[in-house]
Amino acid sequence: MFNRIKFLLRGFIQGLKSDYWAEVTTQCPDCIYYFGPFQSFVEAKAACPGYVDDLKSEGALGIKVVVKRCHPDVLTIFDEQVS
């Protein structure tokens, strides 16, 4: 039990140390893009309209944006990789 609490607490603390990233998903093409890193939520959120505008100009549809703390291993996940 103590090990589980320790594990969860360690994960929570590591999450607080993570940078902010903008996770942008598109339905067409079926992709996930990560933009960042940013030092604050506000900084990441302010950058999002530019990314959305760029994707729209390239013809992307169904665009959704989530700003979150994470460590993406890959910055673009496309088509057959998205599940």
N, C-alpha and C positions, 0 to 999 in steps of 0.2 A: 504494500500500500504506500509506504513512504517513497519507494522508488518511482511509482507512478506520479505522485505529486511532484517529486523532484524533476521528473522528465517533463511534465506539463509546464512547470514554472520555468525551466530552462528554455523551452520552446517559446514561451510568452516573452521572456526577456530578449531572446534573439530576435523576435519579431519587432520589438521596440527599437532595436538597433538597425533594422533594415531600412534601406532607402525606399522612397516612394517611387512607384512606376505607374504609368498610364497603360492599362490593358485595354486595347481597342479590338473589338471583334467585328467582323463583317460577315454577312450572310452570302454575299456574292461579290467577290470570291469568298469561299469559305475559309477564312483566315483569322488568326489571332496575332496581333502585333503588340510588342512591348516597347514603350518609349520611356527613357529615363537614363540614369537615375536622377531623382530630385531629392533635395534635402528636406522639403516640406510638402505637405498636402496642398497648400495654397499654390505653391510654385508649380506643382504637377498639374493641378486643375486649370491654372491659367494657360498652360501650354496646349491643352487639349483641343481648343477650337482650331488651331493651326493644323494639327494632325488630321482632324476630321475634314477640314476644307481640302487638304491635299488628297485624301482618299476619295472624297466626292469628285474632285476634278479628274481623278483617274477612273471614275465610273463605278466605284464601290457602292453597294447597297446594303441596307440593314445594319447600319453602324451603331454600335453601343460602346460606351466608355465607362470604365471603372478605374478609379485611382485606389491603389492599395500598396501596402508594404509587402515586398517579396524579393526574391532573388531568381529572376528568370534565367534558365540555362541557355535558352534559345530565344532570339528576339523576334523571329517570325515563324509561326507554325501555320502550314497551309494544307489545303485540300485533304488528302488522305491521312494527314497527321492529326487533324482535328477530330475529336470524338466527344 
